[in-house]
Amino acid sequence: MVGDAAVFSFVICHPPVLPAFQASTPYAVALVELAEDSSLRMIGNVLDAPPESLRIGQKLRVAFEEIADGVVLPQWRLAP
């Protein structure tokens, strides 16, 4: 399905980070491998999941998040 991916690699960000992100720490940033083509990879935050629960190969689904007026980023959530 379009928007499906799997965790290829990830890092958990802990303080110190930029002040704008400090309230969100720790958070996970994943390199994901897209289901449509395994040679395509993207980077994004993993939302609504405890960072320590992530595993390589775990299934994700894209979640577009508007971070500012007109600025939308692809982020990721655990697939159902």
WOPEJO-V187122 format. One record per residue. N is the residue number from 0. RES is the residue in one small letter. PSI is psi in whole degrees, 0 to 359 (* if undefined). Layout:
BEGIN
n	res	psi
N	RES	PSI
N	RES	PSI
END
This chain:
BEGIN
n	res	psi
0	m	143
1	v	132
2	g	355
3	d	148
4	a	174
5	a	147
6	v	120
7	f	320
8	s	162
9	f	163
10	v	145
11	i	121
12	c	127
13	h	162
14	p	152
15	p	139
16	v	179
17	l	145
18	p	325
19	a	338
20	f	355
21	q	321
22	a	343
23	s	356
24	t	150
25	p	153
26	y	158
27	a	137
28	v	125
29	a	145
30	l	117
31	v	148
32	e	122
33	l	141
34	a	329
35	e	329
36	d	112
37	s	350
38	s	354
39	l	130
40	r	148
41	m	160
42	i	140
43	g	165
44	n	152
45	v	118
46	l	151
47	d	33
48	a	137
49	p	127
50	p	324
51	e	350
52	s	350
53	l	147
54	r	147
55	i	135
56	g	349
57	q	140
58	k	136
59	l	164
60	r	142
61	v	146
62	a	111
63	f	128
64	e	124
65	e	113
66	i	344
67	a	167
68	d	114
69	g	2
70	v	111
71	v	131
72	l	143
73	p	125
74	q	182
75	w	146
76	r	155
77	l	136
78	a	145
79	p	*
END
